[in-house]
Amino acid sequence: MEVFRIAGNNSLSGSVSVSGSKNSSLPLFAASLLSSDETILENVPQLSDIQFMAEIISELGAEVERLEPNTWRINPKSIVHYAPYELVRKMRASICLLGPLAGRLGRAEIPMPGGCVIGNRPIDLHIRALQGLGAKVRLKGGVVQIDAENLKGNKLFLGGRHGSTVTGTANALMAACLTPGITTLDGAACEPEINDLCKMLLSMGAQITGVGSHRLKVEGVDRLNGCRHKVIPDRIETATYVLAAAITNGEILIRGAELSHLGAFANLMDECGVEMSENQIGELTVRVGSKGLKSFEVITLPYPGFPTDLQAQTTALACFSPGLSILTEKVYPSRFMHVPELLRMGAQISLEGASAIVKGAASLTGAPVMASDLRASAALILAGLAAKGETWVQRIYHLDRGYDKFEKKLQGMGAEVERLPESALPKSFGPLID
Ligand code: EPU
């Protein structure tokens, strides 16, 4: 295992380029299975989750080749309907294979994804949608078995207790594309990643209307063709660099971002004193305004609300924003694993139910901390960049799932961060408990 050593308390400056979106790319790999033709995906980020997905679909029988660092060729001419647990268990997003396999092959067997540290992540809405299309679903030996021989278009409602489901919408949409008749998906997620999926499906020959809304209408077709598709920029990565500039009181230029995808995040930055200005070629300059950072209140919600995937990193910013800030989780109410680690750095945060109440302007000090998941890793690194002294972040394999060359991009903006073997951890930290 590797660790990050961060020497904090220095302002970022310079520029950074945003990679393609992880949460777009994963369902797009799955969507390529809907056709027996070749698909080329461009602007795919270099991440361990992408490697897992490539391994899973090649295990299903697709020819998968990385043509260039960010370009993949997928030829799914002949595929089988079942994926092995050993691969699927590594990544929850493999659940997105259900829809394409059911739609193209009329059956699917995917092991049920396991537990997740960010909270309970059921798949009842995915199942309900496929059942609504006429699939017979059963769970046997931990495997979700779908018999989808006789699917038929229908009216489906995709909302649940926590709002719409992103990968559930992707599954229903992909299956509906090859399902005879008209399917209406009400309460559909409208995240930019779902719109990107719709765009790719349309170029494969799917018939979809209502793209960008909570009501998608799909007219099933007999077959889909392959396509060439460029993945959208990663909005969560973009926002993480905005927060990195803000937390270090730096000034940076972000290239390749899509400002219109930032929704409620851009609004919050404005409220809490972070200036983001876009030039004519779409580059974003980010700096803290002359009045400094302000405390804020934010609630995570499905898009266009504030993304849960930015809650941890924004909690780190709150630690440096004078006053009381409140961050409330409405998507994953227990996604606060980063909080005890921030406390180790001297943050003042109390958890009240699904809210973190943060007393800001604390002077954080570097400490050894443990990453629990992808976004928590980023939060701890941001806090380390602004804290006094050295921060050592352990279990950074979580980070590698979703941030393309994170430390290199930060180094390019002057951050003192390095990736080291675990053996480099100072002995004074005591033994690691795994
Ligand atoms: N939910 C249900 N039943 C379901 C599905 C979801 O109750 O069948 C609930 C979830 O428990 C959660 C809410 O609905 O409370 C939203 O979950 P959703 O299904 O939208 O999440 P997901 O599709 O599994 C994607 C992202 C996550 C991101 C969430 C929310 C991908 C591959 N993953 O997950 O990304 O947090 O949407 O925006 O797109 C990350 O990148 O760090 C990450 C965790």
Boltz pocket constraint, residues with backbone or C-beta under 6 A from the ligand:
constraints:
  - pocket:
      binder: B
      contacts: [[A, 22], [A, 23], [A, 24], [A, 26], [A, 93], [A, 120], [A, 121], [A, 122], [A, 123], [A, 124], [A, 125], [A, 126], [A, 127], [A, 160], [A, 161], [A, 162], [A, 163], [A, 164], [A, 165], [A, 166], [A, 167], [A, 168], [A, 307], [A, 308], [A, 309], [A, 330], [A, 331], [A, 332], [A, 374], [A, 375], [A, 402]]
      max_distance: 6.0
